[in-house]
């Protein structure tokens, strides 16, 4: 049996992280239209930000996108 990565999407840690960022991006879009909880999205994004991407170029790009999503969620929180 294959063990999934930290986020439960894929056994390869970098792919697992990238899929998690995609999921968080979707949740952030739902937050903006009032369909998802902002606090839960921020918690999930914070947890993902602790992932060490290593040298995987896709994971490095995903981390940059995750930081942008976190900033966007923060702007939503402050009413911008």
PEZICOR-V520794 format. One record per helix or strand. SS is the DSSP state (H for helix, E for strand). FROM is the first residue (numbers start at 0). TO is the last residue. Records with the same first field share a line. If there is no record, write none. Layout:
BEGIN
SS = FROM-TO + FROM-TO
END
This chain:
BEGIN
H = 12-31 + 37-48 + 56-77
END
